[in-house]
Amino acid sequence: MLADFADKLRTNYFFNKFLYPPLTYVRSRILYRIFNNESNNINFRYKFQSLIALLKSKLFLYPNDKVNLFILGAAKSGTTSLQKYLTMHSKILSPVYGKECHYFDIDSFFNNSNEMKNQSQYRAIFPKEPIGDNEYFLDATPNHYFYPNSIERIYKYNPTAKLILILRNPVDRAYSFWNMQYKSKKIIHSFEKNVELEFDLINNKSKKHFRSLHIIRAGLYSHYIEKIYLIFPKENVKIYFMEDLKNQKTTVLKNIFHFLNLKYDSEIFEEKNVKANSRIYKKKIPVELKRKLINFYKQDILNLEKLTNKKLDHWYEL
C-alpha cells in the first residue's frame, strides 16, 4: 500500500515540481550524511525499516517460515517492474513497507560465519500470516548479487531459496544508475568523473569505498554469477534480461512461474504493462567514454554469453 502511494506521488506534478526538490535536498545533503554508513551502503530508510521490524519481532510472535524467493538485481535493469509483476500473483508476497529489505548487505545483522543473528527481525519485515505450500515471500534487493557475503548469507539462511537475476546492457545500466543517484543528489560528480574515480579504485590508485564507486563494477555480471553458482545449485537460479521482459513479457513471466511451480493467469498479466522508475537523460554518454566502458566489460559479456547461452554482441557495439 505504501509503495502504491509512493508511485502515485512520483507522477504528481505539484509534488515533483514544488515538494520533491527540497525534500530531496534535506534527505541527501543532511539526513543521508548524518545517518548513513557508506561502508554498509544502506540508507536511513532501510535502517528505520529494520528498527521497526526489530520492535515488531519483540512484541509479536512470528511464524518460523522463511523468505524463499529473491530478486538479486541488477539495479536499473527492471527489478522493480519484475517485482510488481510477480506480486500481482496471490501466492507471492512482498515486504510490508515496499520492495527492498536490505538485510543481507548489512554486516551487523550477521556473525563472522555469515549466519543471521536474529531471524525473527528479518521475518517481521514481511506480513505476519504464515506462507503455505507453494507460496513465496519475495525480497527484491538489487544489491544482493554483488555485495560481499550476501549470497553465502542467503544460502545459510535458506539453502532451498530460489534466486532471480534480471540484467541489462552494463553500460546503459551504469549510466541509468548514475542518473538516478545524481538527480536525487546522492552523487555529486558527473558521470565522467564518477567513472574516473571508480577506475582509480579498480586500478588500486585509490582506497576510497562508497556507494557511488560501485556503479561500474556492478556490471561485471558473469563474475558475480559464477560466484552464485559456487554456492547455490544452478536449478535454483534463473537469469533474465530487461529487453526480454520489455519485448517478450508473456514468455518471460510464464517461464518464471513455471520455475516457481505457480499457475500463469493470462487474465491478470496480459493486460498489465508495468513501467517503473523510468527517467529522462539530458545527454548521452560521450562516445569515447562509452568505448572505454565497452572495452572494460567486453570479456565479462563474452563470459556471460557462455553462462546464459544467449548472444549479447549488441552490448559491445557503439
Summary of the structure (lengths in Angstrom):
residues: 318
radius of gyration: 19.5
end to end distance: 41.7
largest distance: 57.3
contacts: 913
relative contact order: 0.13
helix: 53%
strand: 8%
